Amino acid sequence: MSTPEQTDSEAPSKVGRSTLVVVFITVFIDLLGFGIVLPLLPRYGAWFNADGVQLGMLMASFSAMQFLFAPLWGALSDRVGRRPILILGLFGSTCSYGLFGLISSQGRDFLLLGMGPLAWLYITRIGAGIAGATISTAQAVIADSTGAKGRGRGMALIGAAFGIGFTFGPLIGAVCVSEDNAVALSNTQIRSMDSWRESADLITADEFITYMQNDNGVLDEASVASAEQMLAEPRARGEVRELLLTPPSGAPGYVASMLSAIALLLAAFRLQESRRPGVSAGAGRGFRPAILLQHLTAPRLSLILATIFVTTFGFAQFESTLTLLTQRFGYSSRWNYLLYAYVGFVLSLGQGMLVRRLLPRVGEQRMAVAGVGLMTLGFCLLGITGMEILPGSALWFILPVVVIGFSAVTPSVNSLLSQAAGEDEQGAVLGSGQSLSSLARILGPLLGIPLLRQSVPLPYFLGAMLIMLGGILIARYRVTAADPETPTASSAT
């Protein structure tokens, strides 16, 4: 394994500004598609009658693929270059989101190659996760293109792309979706409405809920709330049946696919190769199953990787339970979209303006510790809100504390990880970091949602404890610099 020692003059590769712009757009597209789809998944679950386990697996499949493929793409980019991997990822995103748009707009009886729409939704999310796992390669381009002094600002640029993508994604979803058919009905319940086909008789929300829950099955709390909103005023039974049997719009998937195609063309014509020709790739290193374990057991990497995992694990519990928390306070689905967009907007401001300007002055380690402090405070306030000591409207003031804290932690620890990695293993090491982030995002919902159902404030107080642990880990990290600008080795005290 090579030493990460390098002079600042050697660190950046000679690439143009267009390369960094394309990288920014690539990450933006990944998070745009994620932001479009994530708030819509419960609606698709309702339409295709997915149960809770199936919906949870559908939501986790994207992150699961990133966990598996991020280190592989990163290590492969160390061998063949960054440009072909990023182009391949954009091509995969274009196809996956286009197929997602097609499948999501079909009826329940739709079949393609012998598989129903729910199976195809899994395939599209798996494909999008594999294609989106090239984020570690995008981070490697930043590492190639910046010296140690500017590494943190470069990583913050990627964080800003995250925030902007996650701002506009939910807004696109909000425009493309209605709340009329966000009611999860079984096949038996759907068949029970056959006699309503031409009926002009009016039905109220209470009558609809009673009818569906009598002999036809049950409605979960979210479906009851959606039915009450849909039937705030009595409607004709035939109109209600038509609304509930109308497939979701495929527009969000098609929009995400179109944007991915634009980014693909931009990358094909403007993206320069950032990996320097003379750097060895470390033969075979990217394809060994034990590569993640090797990085976790390396003293100069272990504390940073552990920090990435525990802080993302805590944050993932917040991400996965936010919709359930707002539902408790009576937020409609559309207001949930706006809240997600608000979170993305704050994230983009935090990383694109605040963190990028402060990080070179403060330094990565201090910035990370400060971010941990903000996240811990915000999570405690979320727990207090879950106890209904604070009103639901307090979320609009608490969420910026959490998000700005996270926007300070993420680029700081990624910059430290990049500086601790050898010059010939940037993609592989950053891929391990991204893989651990994806693993945390898989486990976060699996733990956070059951905890919230047991006790609303529990996942937030547990998240605060995890994030404090991350703060302790990063505070123990030590960097030894060969010169004032370029850290070269690290060890844990």
Kinemage of the C-alpha trace (Angstrom):
@kinemage 1
@onewidth
@group {chain A} dominant
@subgroup {mainchain}
@vectorlist {calphas} color= white
{ca met a 1} P 0.000 0.000 0.000
{ca ser a 2} L 1.416 3.317 -0.939
{ca thr a 3} L 1.969 6.150 1.437
{ca pro a 4} L -0.330 9.127 1.115
{ca glu a 5} L 2.624 11.513 1.208
{ca gln a 6} L 2.526 14.056 -1.601
{ca thr a 7} L 3.363 17.669 -2.039
{ca asp a 8} L 0.606 20.136 -2.644
{ca ser a 9} L 1.994 20.976 -6.035
{ca glu a 10} L 1.730 17.347 -7.062
{ca ala a 11} L -1.783 16.781 -5.778
{ca pro a 12} L -3.982 18.450 -8.405
{ca ser a 13} L -4.187 17.021 -11.895
{ca lys a 14} L -4.401 19.367 -14.867
{ca val a 15} L -8.096 19.385 -15.621
{ca gly a 16} L -10.337 22.191 -16.725
{ca arg a 17} L -13.191 23.823 -14.879
{ca ser a 18} L -15.620 21.938 -17.145
{ca thr a 19} L -14.602 18.668 -15.478
{ca leu a 20} L -15.626 19.917 -12.041
{ca val a 21} L -18.855 21.296 -13.518
{ca val a 22} L -19.686 17.889 -15.022
{ca val a 23} L -18.939 16.183 -11.705
{ca phe a 24} L -21.230 18.661 -9.966
{ca ile a 25} L -24.001 17.914 -12.478
{ca thr a 26} L -23.473 14.158 -12.139
{ca val a 27} L -24.007 14.235 -8.382
{ca phe a 28} L -26.898 16.668 -8.807
{ca ile a 29} L -28.619 14.264 -11.217
{ca asp a 30} L -28.132 11.312 -8.848
{ca leu a 31} L -29.746 13.159 -5.956
{ca leu a 32} L -32.376 14.763 -8.181
{ca gly a 33} L -33.640 11.338 -9.184
{ca phe a 34} L -33.428 10.107 -5.597
{ca gly a 35} L -35.305 13.187 -4.390
{ca ile a 36} L -37.994 12.757 -7.043
{ca val a 37} L -38.615 9.115 -6.247
{ca leu a 38} L -38.214 8.886 -2.460
{ca pro a 39} L -41.340 10.876 -1.509
{ca leu a 40} L -43.314 9.009 -4.190
{ca leu a 41} L -42.489 5.480 -3.018
{ca pro a 42} L -45.369 5.306 -0.503
{ca arg a 43} L -47.755 6.264 -3.305
{ca tyr a 44} L -46.394 3.553 -5.562
{ca gly a 45} L -46.668 1.126 -2.677
{ca ala a 46} L -50.325 2.075 -2.315
{ca trp a 47} L -51.010 1.667 -6.027
{ca phe a 48} L -49.241 -1.696 -6.458
{ca asn a 49} L -50.500 -2.968 -3.099
{ca ala a 50} L -47.031 -3.541 -1.613
{ca asp a 51} L -47.077 -4.487 2.058
{ca gly a 52} L -44.832 -2.848 4.631
{ca val a 53} L -41.973 -5.311 4.186
{ca gln a 54} L -42.052 -4.999 0.401
{ca leu a 55} L -42.101 -1.216 0.607
{ca gly a 56} L -39.205 -1.215 3.061
{ca met a 57} L -37.188 -3.454 0.756
{ca leu a 58} L -38.020 -1.231 -2.210
{ca met a 59} L -36.766 1.816 -0.317
{ca ala a 60} L -33.619 0.007 0.840
{ca ser a 61} L -32.717 -1.528 -2.532
{ca phe a 62} L -31.173 1.704 -3.848
{ca ser a 63} L -28.816 2.067 -0.886
{ca ala a 64} L -28.105 -1.661 -0.841
{ca met a 65} L -26.767 -1.502 -4.384
{ca gln a 66} L -24.664 1.544 -3.528
{ca phe a 67} L -23.209 -0.364 -0.591
{ca leu a 68} L -22.208 -3.253 -2.853
{ca phe a 69} L -21.026 -1.324 -5.911
{ca ala a 70} L -19.499 1.928 -4.597
{ca pro a 71} L -16.128 0.350 -3.690
{ca leu a 72} L -16.085 -1.638 -6.938
{ca trp a 73} L -16.690 1.428 -9.112
{ca gly a 74} L -14.165 3.437 -7.097
{ca ala a 75} L -11.463 0.798 -7.364
{ca leu a 76} L -12.199 0.207 -11.043
{ca ser a 77} L -11.793 3.935 -11.669
{ca asp a 78} L -8.321 3.667 -10.119
{ca arg a 79} L -7.494 1.168 -12.875
{ca val a 80} L -9.283 2.416 -15.999
{ca gly a 81} L -9.843 6.091 -15.174
{ca arg a 82} L -12.658 8.217 -13.779
{ca arg a 83} L -14.242 9.323 -17.066
{ca pro a 84} L -15.488 5.929 -18.387
{ca ile a 85} L -16.964 4.998 -15.005
{ca leu a 86} L -18.884 8.266 -14.668
{ca ile a 87} L -20.193 7.987 -18.235
{ca leu a 88} L -21.285 4.393 -17.617
{ca gly a 89} L -23.096 5.461 -14.450
{ca leu a 90} L -24.968 8.237 -16.246
{ca phe a 91} L -26.006 5.823 -18.992
{ca gly a 92} L -27.358 3.438 -16.342
{ca ser a 93} L -29.251 6.262 -14.614
{ca thr a 94} L -30.832 7.325 -17.917
{ca cys a 95} L -32.118 3.803 -18.589
{ca ser a 96} L -33.210 3.086 -15.012
{ca tyr a 97} L -35.201 6.283 -14.521
{ca gly a 98} L -36.808 5.952 -17.960
{ca leu a 99} L -37.924 2.414 -17.141
{ca phe a 100} L -39.137 3.623 -13.748
{ca gly a 101} L -41.344 6.195 -15.477
{ca leu a 102} L -42.781 3.542 -17.800
{ca ile a 103} L -43.493 0.960 -15.104
{ca ser a 104} L -44.895 3.384 -12.525
{ca ser a 105} L -47.570 4.593 -14.957
{ca gln a 106} L -48.967 1.104 -15.674
{ca gly a 107} L -51.891 -0.718 -14.136
{ca arg a 108} L -51.689 -3.541 -11.637
{ca asp a 109} L -52.239 -6.162 -14.339
{ca phe a 110} L -49.292 -4.977 -16.437
{ca leu a 111} L -46.833 -7.730 -17.421
{ca leu a 112} L -43.432 -7.427 -19.111
{ca leu a 113} L -41.332 -10.529 -19.734
{ca gly a 114} L -43.614 -12.418 -17.385
{ca met a 115} L -43.036 -10.069 -14.436
{ca gly a 116} L -45.517 -7.705 -12.832
{ca pro a 117} L -44.988 -3.986 -12.164
{ca leu a 118} L -43.824 -4.395 -8.562
{ca ala a 119} L -41.002 -6.715 -9.637
{ca trp a 120} L -39.993 -4.215 -12.322
{ca leu a 121} L -39.977 -1.392 -9.780
{ca tyr a 122} L -37.419 -3.391 -7.805
{ca ile a 123} L -35.336 -3.780 -10.956
{ca thr a 124} L -35.445 -0.062 -11.724
{ca arg a 125} L -34.427 0.890 -8.184
{ca ile a 126} L -31.627 -1.686 -8.189
{ca gly a 127} L -30.404 -0.355 -11.535
{ca ala a 128} L -30.528 3.231 -10.319
{ca gly a 129} L -28.611 2.242 -7.182
{ca ile a 130} L -25.872 0.530 -9.191
{ca ala a 131} L -25.583 3.507 -11.534
{ca gly a 132} L -25.678 6.004 -8.689
{ca ala a 133} L -22.888 4.201 -6.821
{ca thr a 134} L -20.371 6.143 -8.945
{ca ile a 135} L -20.458 8.935 -6.340
{ca ser a 136} L -17.152 7.604 -4.994
{ca thr a 137} L -15.682 8.099 -8.468
{ca ala a 138} L -16.943 11.686 -8.480
{ca gln a 139} L -15.224 12.192 -5.118
{ca ala a 140} L -12.045 10.728 -6.613
{ca val a 141} L -12.182 13.345 -9.398
{ca ile a 142} L -12.310 16.048 -6.719
{ca ala a 143} L -9.345 14.402 -4.981
{ca asp a 144} L -7.423 14.262 -8.264
{ca ser a 145} L -8.197 17.873 -9.085
{ca thr a 146} L -7.479 19.594 -5.766
{ca gly a 147} L -4.571 19.861 -3.386
{ca ala a 148} L -4.890 18.988 0.270
{ca lys a 149} L -5.624 22.610 1.142
{ca gly a 150} L -8.599 22.797 -1.222
{ca arg a 151} L -9.824 19.220 -0.754
{ca gly a 152} L -12.478 20.114 1.806
{ca arg a 153} L -13.925 22.857 -0.399
{ca gly a 154} L -14.053 20.414 -3.307
{ca met a 155} L -15.928 17.836 -1.241
{ca ala a 156} L -18.317 20.586 -0.110
{ca leu a 157} L -19.061 21.231 -3.795
{ca ile a 158} L -20.337 17.668 -4.051
{ca gly a 159} L -22.360 18.251 -0.891
{ca ala a 160} L -23.936 21.330 -2.469
{ca ala a 161} L -24.935 19.223 -5.485
{ca phe a 162} L -26.571 16.803 -3.049
{ca gly a 163} L -28.559 19.619 -1.505
{ca ile a 164} L -29.665 21.223 -4.781
{ca gly a 165} L -30.695 17.845 -6.225
{ca phe a 166} L -32.659 16.997 -3.116
{ca thr a 167} L -34.330 20.432 -3.231
{ca phe a 168} L -35.619 20.231 -6.787
{ca gly a 169} L -36.410 16.505 -6.765
{ca pro a 170} L -39.281 16.742 -4.250
{ca leu a 171} L -40.544 19.899 -5.970
{ca ile a 172} L -40.783 18.019 -9.284
{ca gly a 173} L -42.512 15.173 -7.483
{ca ala a 174} L -44.971 17.585 -5.850
{ca val a 175} L -45.941 18.994 -9.248
{ca cys a 176} L -46.335 15.581 -10.864
{ca val a 177} L -48.400 13.827 -8.215
{ca ser a 178} L -51.823 14.253 -6.707
{ca glu a 179} L -53.022 12.941 -3.371
{ca asp a 180} L -56.334 11.577 -4.600
{ca asn a 181} L -55.276 7.958 -5.033
{ca ala a 182} L -52.755 7.642 -2.185
{ca val a 183} L -55.020 5.021 -0.582
{ca ala a 184} L -53.639 1.491 -0.221
{ca leu a 185} L -56.370 -0.946 -1.294
{ca ser a 186} L -56.233 -4.701 -1.549
{ca asn a 187} L -57.474 -6.555 -4.619
{ca thr a 188} L -60.605 -7.510 -2.665
{ca gln a 189} L -61.295 -3.871 -1.836
{ca ile a 190} L -60.816 -2.847 -5.469
{ca arg a 191} L -63.205 -5.546 -6.704
{ca ser a 192} L -65.774 -4.369 -4.159
{ca met a 193} L -66.019 -1.073 -6.087
{ca asp a 194} L -67.080 -2.727 -9.371
{ca ser a 195} L -70.699 -1.739 -8.752
{ca trp a 196} L -69.642 1.912 -8.418
{ca arg a 197} L -68.553 2.154 -12.067
{ca glu a 198} L -71.381 4.404 -13.271
{ca ser a 199} L -72.862 5.393 -9.926
{ca ala a 200} L -73.606 9.063 -9.288
{ca asp a 201} L -74.515 8.445 -5.645
{ca leu a 202} L -72.456 10.569 -3.279
{ca ile a 203} L -70.231 9.020 -0.628
{ca thr a 204} L -68.594 10.684 2.366
{ca ala a 205} L -65.223 9.930 3.909
{ca asp a 206} L -66.779 8.143 6.899
{ca glu a 207} L -68.959 6.013 4.645
{ca phe a 208} L -66.000 5.103 2.417
{ca ile a 209} L -63.782 4.138 5.360
{ca thr a 210} L -66.569 2.108 6.994
{ca tyr a 211} L -67.332 0.331 3.717
{ca met a 212} L -63.692 -0.601 3.130
{ca gln a 213} L -63.136 -1.782 6.682
{ca asn a 214} L -66.308 -3.846 7.143
{ca asp a 215} L -66.052 -7.050 5.144
{ca asn a 216} L -63.411 -6.008 2.649
{ca gly a 217} L -60.331 -5.644 4.836
{ca val a 218} L -58.562 -2.843 6.690
{ca leu a 219} L -57.110 0.582 5.934
{ca asp a 220} L -53.885 1.737 7.535
{ca glu a 221} L -53.648 5.144 9.214
{ca ala a 222} L -52.026 6.795 6.198
{ca ser a 223} L -54.790 5.523 3.881
{ca val a 224} L -57.477 6.731 6.269
{ca ala a 225} L -55.894 10.192 6.317
{ca ser a 226} L -55.666 10.212 2.491
{ca ala a 227} L -59.286 9.092 2.172
{ca glu a 228} L -60.425 11.859 4.513
{ca gln a 229} L -58.536 14.408 2.430
{ca met a 230} L -59.826 13.007 -0.882
{ca leu a 231} L -63.408 13.079 0.430
{ca ala a 232} L -63.277 16.345 2.331
{ca glu a 233} L -66.441 16.995 0.310
{ca pro a 234} L -68.751 14.124 -0.744
{ca arg a 235} L -68.071 12.789 -4.238
{ca ala a 236} L -69.869 10.485 -6.638
{ca arg a 237} L -68.960 6.821 -6.164
{ca gly a 238} L -68.042 6.457 -9.834
{ca glu a 239} L -65.671 9.427 -9.597
{ca val a 240} L -64.029 7.986 -6.472
{ca arg a 241} L -63.536 4.616 -8.176
{ca glu a 242} L -61.931 6.268 -11.193
{ca leu a 243} L -59.581 8.312 -9.005
{ca leu a 244} L -58.476 5.285 -7.020
{ca leu a 245} L -57.826 3.191 -10.139
{ca thr a 246} L -55.859 5.883 -12.005
{ca pro a 247} L -52.171 4.846 -12.174
{ca pro a 248} L -49.520 7.231 -10.849
{ca ser a 249} L -47.900 9.604 -13.317
{ca gly a 250} L -44.748 8.441 -15.054
{ca ala a 251} L -43.595 12.051 -15.488
{ca pro a 252} L -41.159 12.108 -12.518
{ca gly a 253} L -39.220 9.135 -13.883
{ca tyr a 254} L -39.186 10.516 -17.407
{ca val a 255} L -37.945 13.910 -16.202
{ca ala a 256} L -35.142 12.280 -14.209
{ca ser a 257} L -34.220 10.153 -17.250
{ca met a 258} L -34.127 13.177 -19.544
{ca leu a 259} L -31.862 15.083 -17.164
{ca ser a 260} L -29.554 12.072 -16.867
{ca ala a 261} L -29.356 11.902 -20.668
{ca ile a 262} L -28.358 15.584 -20.819
{ca ala a 263} L -25.645 14.994 -18.221
{ca leu a 264} L -24.505 11.909 -20.195
{ca leu a 265} L -24.052 13.967 -23.356
{ca leu a 266} L -22.240 16.683 -21.417
{ca ala a 267} L -19.888 14.115 -19.890
{ca ala a 268} L -19.252 12.433 -23.233
{ca phe a 269} L -18.148 15.676 -24.878
{ca arg a 270} L -16.739 17.796 -22.042
{ca leu a 271} L -15.516 15.551 -19.226
{ca gln a 272} L -11.737 15.284 -19.015
{ca glu a 273} L -9.871 12.398 -17.431
{ca ser a 274} L -8.585 13.549 -14.025
{ca arg a 275} L -6.530 10.510 -13.035
{ca arg a 276} L -2.864 11.192 -13.766
{ca pro a 277} L -1.215 8.786 -16.248
{ca gly a 278} L 1.801 7.896 -14.118
{ca val a 279} L -0.108 6.681 -11.050
{ca ser a 280} L -0.170 2.948 -10.348
{ca ala a 281} L -3.550 1.425 -9.681
{ca gly a 282} L -2.508 -1.337 -7.335
{ca ala a 283} L -3.269 -4.437 -9.366
{ca gly a 284} L -6.310 -6.419 -8.319
{ca arg a 285} L -6.939 -4.321 -5.268
{ca gly a 286} L -10.390 -3.191 -6.316
{ca phe a 287} L -11.790 -6.678 -6.863
{ca arg a 288} L -10.903 -8.362 -3.580
{ca pro a 289} L -13.956 -8.931 -1.336
{ca ala a 290} L -11.886 -8.028 1.733
{ca ile a 291} L -11.006 -4.519 0.536
{ca leu a 292} L -13.518 -2.829 2.858
{ca leu a 293} L -12.237 -4.827 5.828
{ca gln a 294} L -8.669 -3.872 4.931
{ca his a 295} L -9.585 -0.212 5.024
{ca leu a 296} L -11.511 -0.594 8.279
{ca thr a 297} L -8.507 -2.190 9.963
{ca ala a 298} L -5.970 0.340 8.636
{ca pro a 299} L -5.050 2.661 11.569
{ca arg a 300} L -4.928 5.757 9.365
{ca leu a 301} L -8.434 5.095 7.970
{ca ser a 302} L -10.390 3.287 10.685
{ca leu a 303} L -11.468 6.266 12.820
{ca ile a 304} L -12.609 8.288 9.810
{ca leu a 305} L -14.580 5.380 8.331
{ca ala a 306} L -16.174 4.670 11.705
{ca thr a 307} L -17.160 8.326 11.994
{ca ile a 308} L -18.744 8.240 8.534
{ca phe a 309} L -20.765 5.158 9.473
{ca val a 310} L -22.124 6.225 12.869
{ca thr a 311} L -22.994 9.804 11.864
{ca thr a 312} L -24.747 8.633 8.682
{ca phe a 313} L -26.500 5.874 10.653
{ca gly a 314} L -27.898 8.469 13.040
{ca phe a 315} L -28.895 10.783 10.191
{ca ala a 316} L -30.537 7.897 8.265
{ca gln a 317} L -32.917 7.316 11.178
{ca phe a 318} L -33.986 10.938 10.814
{ca glu a 319} L -34.380 10.634 7.016
{ca ser a 320} L -36.493 7.484 7.171
{ca thr a 321} L -38.813 8.613 9.980
{ca leu a 322} L -39.366 12.254 9.015
{ca thr a 323} L -42.518 11.493 7.006
{ca leu a 324} L -43.943 9.442 9.885
{ca leu a 325} L -43.157 12.235 12.335
{ca thr a 326} L -44.857 14.896 10.213
{ca gln a 327} L -47.856 12.610 9.716
{ca arg a 328} L -48.277 12.586 13.477
{ca phe a 329} L -48.623 16.368 13.328
{ca gly a 330} L -51.128 16.325 10.472
{ca tyr a 331} L -48.844 17.226 7.536
{ca ser a 332} L -50.336 16.306 4.160
{ca ser a 333} L -48.276 14.489 1.518
{ca arg a 334} L -47.786 17.722 -0.402
{ca trp a 335} L -46.473 19.500 2.692
{ca asn a 336} L -44.097 16.568 3.146
{ca tyr a 337} L -42.726 17.242 -0.335
{ca leu a 338} L -42.222 20.889 0.561
{ca leu a 339} L -40.517 19.943 3.813
{ca tyr a 340} L -38.127 17.620 1.953
{ca ala a 341} L -37.394 20.420 -0.520
{ca tyr a 342} L -36.764 22.780 2.398
{ca val a 343} L -34.264 20.298 3.849
{ca gly a 344} L -32.463 20.106 0.506
{ca phe a 345} L -32.415 23.892 0.165
{ca val a 346} L -30.851 24.317 3.595
{ca leu a 347} L -28.332 21.574 2.797
{ca ser a 348} L -27.281 23.271 -0.436
{ca leu a 349} L -26.868 26.618 1.304
{ca gly a 350} L -24.980 25.027 4.159
{ca gln a 351} L -22.461 23.179 2.020
{ca gly a 352} L -22.386 25.435 -1.018
{ca met a 353} L -21.900 28.718 0.813
{ca leu a 354} L -21.318 28.422 4.547
{ca val a 355} L -19.126 25.325 4.805
{ca arg a 356} L -17.089 25.931 1.634
{ca arg a 357} L -16.120 29.381 2.914
{ca leu a 358} L -15.448 28.445 6.516
{ca leu a 359} L -13.760 25.068 6.063
{ca pro a 360} L -10.394 26.377 4.710
{ca arg a 361} L -10.162 28.725 7.696
{ca val a 362} L -11.394 26.379 10.393
{ca gly a 363} L -9.987 23.057 9.144
{ca glu a 364} L -11.687 19.724 8.557
{ca gln a 365} L -11.450 18.331 12.072
{ca arg a 366} L -12.827 21.387 13.852
{ca met a 367} L -15.571 21.749 11.257
{ca ala a 368} L -16.600 18.124 11.752
{ca val a 369} L -16.715 18.492 15.543
{ca ala a 370} L -18.821 21.662 15.220
{ca gly a 371} L -21.185 19.850 12.862
{ca val a 372} L -21.545 16.990 15.331
{ca gly a 373} L -22.492 19.479 18.036
{ca leu a 374} L -25.230 20.996 15.860
{ca met a 375} L -26.584 17.604 14.856
{ca thr a 376} L -26.700 16.405 18.466
{ca leu a 377} L -28.603 19.534 19.527
{ca gly a 378} L -31.019 19.194 16.607
{ca phe a 379} L -31.729 15.526 17.289
{ca cys a 380} L -32.453 16.222 20.946
{ca leu a 381} L -34.902 18.938 19.887
{ca leu a 382} L -36.532 16.463 17.465
{ca gly a 383} L -36.943 14.021 20.339
{ca ile a 384} L -38.558 16.735 22.461
{ca thr a 385} L -40.863 17.558 19.543
{ca gly a 386} L -41.763 13.883 19.279
{ca met a 387} L -42.778 14.025 22.930
{ca glu a 388} L -45.144 16.858 21.861
{ca ile a 389} L -43.473 19.307 24.223
{ca leu a 390} L -42.787 21.429 21.129
{ca pro a 391} L -45.406 21.893 18.353
{ca gly a 392} L -45.106 20.360 14.903
{ca ser a 393} L -44.372 23.782 13.403
{ca ala a 394} L -41.082 23.768 15.340
{ca leu a 395} L -39.715 21.345 12.722
{ca trp a 396} L -39.182 24.252 10.327
{ca phe a 397} L -36.739 25.758 12.842
{ca ile a 398} L -35.142 22.540 14.107
{ca leu a 399} L -34.374 20.915 10.757
{ca pro a 400} L -31.874 23.619 9.675
{ca val a 401} L -29.844 22.888 12.815
{ca val a 402} L -29.659 19.185 11.945
{ca val a 403} L -29.028 19.698 8.236
{ca ile a 404} L -26.358 22.406 8.584
{ca gly a 405} L -24.591 20.184 11.113
{ca phe a 406} L -24.663 17.274 8.676
{ca ser a 407} L -23.471 19.539 5.850
{ca ala a 408} L -20.449 20.430 7.969
{ca val a 409} L -19.612 16.848 8.940
{ca thr a 410} L -19.861 15.143 5.546
{ca pro a 411} L -17.336 17.095 3.422
{ca ser a 412} L -14.961 17.393 6.363
{ca val a 413} L -14.676 13.663 7.028
{ca asn a 414} L -14.555 12.868 3.289
{ca ser a 415} L -11.703 15.331 2.901
{ca leu a 416} L -9.824 13.755 5.809
{ca leu a 417} L -10.427 10.308 4.325
{ca ser a 418} L -9.092 11.399 0.940
{ca gln a 419} L -5.980 12.946 2.507
{ca ala a 420} L -5.306 9.767 4.486
{ca ala a 421} L -5.564 7.576 1.374
{ca gly a 422} L -2.663 6.745 -0.879
{ca glu a 423} L -2.432 8.445 -4.256
{ca asp a 424} L -3.072 5.152 -6.047
{ca glu a 425} L -6.135 4.211 -3.974
{ca gln a 426} L -8.277 7.356 -3.884
{ca gly a 427} L -11.208 5.708 -5.656
{ca ala a 428} L -11.044 2.515 -3.597
{ca val a 429} L -10.837 4.256 -0.209
{ca leu a 430} L -13.523 6.807 -1.023
{ca gly a 431} L -15.613 3.912 -2.353
{ca ser a 432} L -15.311 2.224 1.039
{ca gly a 433} L -16.503 5.422 2.697
{ca gln a 434} L -19.471 5.651 0.345
{ca ser a 435} L -20.189 1.964 0.876
{ca leu a 436} L -20.356 2.452 4.641
{ca ser a 437} L -22.660 5.444 4.139
{ca ser a 438} L -24.961 3.266 2.042
{ca leu a 439} L -24.882 0.503 4.652
{ca ala a 440} L -25.865 3.046 7.299
{ca arg a 441} L -28.756 4.172 5.091
{ca ile a 442} L -29.906 0.573 4.762
{ca leu a 443} L -29.806 -0.088 8.506
{ca gly a 444} L -31.185 3.315 9.553
{ca pro a 445} L -34.774 2.684 8.393
{ca leu a 446} L -34.706 -0.908 9.664
{ca leu a 447} L -34.009 0.368 13.183
{ca gly a 448} L -35.527 3.853 13.136
{ca ile a 449} L -39.050 2.998 11.925
{ca pro a 450} L -39.709 0.225 14.501
{ca leu a 451} L -38.303 2.463 17.246
{ca leu a 452} L -40.609 5.311 16.245
{ca arg a 453} L -43.620 3.005 16.289
{ca gln a 454} L -42.651 1.959 19.793
{ca ser a 455} L -41.936 5.488 21.008
{ca val a 456} L -41.851 8.563 18.762
{ca pro a 457} L -38.817 10.327 20.326
{ca leu a 458} L -36.733 7.141 20.662
{ca pro a 459} L -34.982 7.138 17.227
{ca tyr a 460} L -33.973 10.777 17.643
{ca phe a 461} L -32.468 10.372 21.080
{ca leu a 462} L -30.651 7.244 19.870
{ca gly a 463} L -29.493 9.210 16.822
{ca ala a 464} L -28.107 11.917 19.116
{ca met a 465} L -26.102 9.278 20.995
{ca leu a 466} L -24.710 7.816 17.768
{ca ile a 467} L -23.721 11.229 16.473
{ca met a 468} L -21.996 12.076 19.765
{ca leu a 469} L -20.039 8.843 19.365
{ca gly a 470} L -18.978 10.029 15.921
{ca gly a 471} L -17.829 13.296 17.471
{ca ile a 472} L -15.687 11.435 19.988
{ca leu a 473} L -14.118 9.355 17.212
{ca ile a 474} L -13.255 12.321 15.009
{ca ala a 475} L -11.914 14.261 17.992
{ca arg a 476} L -9.456 11.395 18.644
{ca tyr a 477} L -8.227 11.438 15.047
{ca arg a 478} L -4.753 12.891 14.563
{ca val a 479} L -3.118 14.143 11.370
{ca thr a 480} L 0.637 14.391 10.852
{ca ala a 481} L 1.557 16.773 8.052
{ca ala a 482} L 4.705 16.645 5.948
{ca asp a 483} L 4.292 20.318 5.184
{ca pro a 484} L 1.844 22.981 6.309
{ca glu a 485} L -0.568 22.277 3.479
{ca thr a 486} L -0.515 18.533 2.932
{ca pro a 487} L -1.370 16.010 5.664
{ca thr a 488} L 0.405 12.722 5.067
{ca ala a 489} L -0.310 10.179 7.746
{ca ser a 490} L -2.569 9.709 10.657
{ca ser a 491} L -2.963 7.632 13.733
{ca ala a 492} L -5.419 7.285 16.556
{ca thr a 493} L -4.417 8.284 20.036
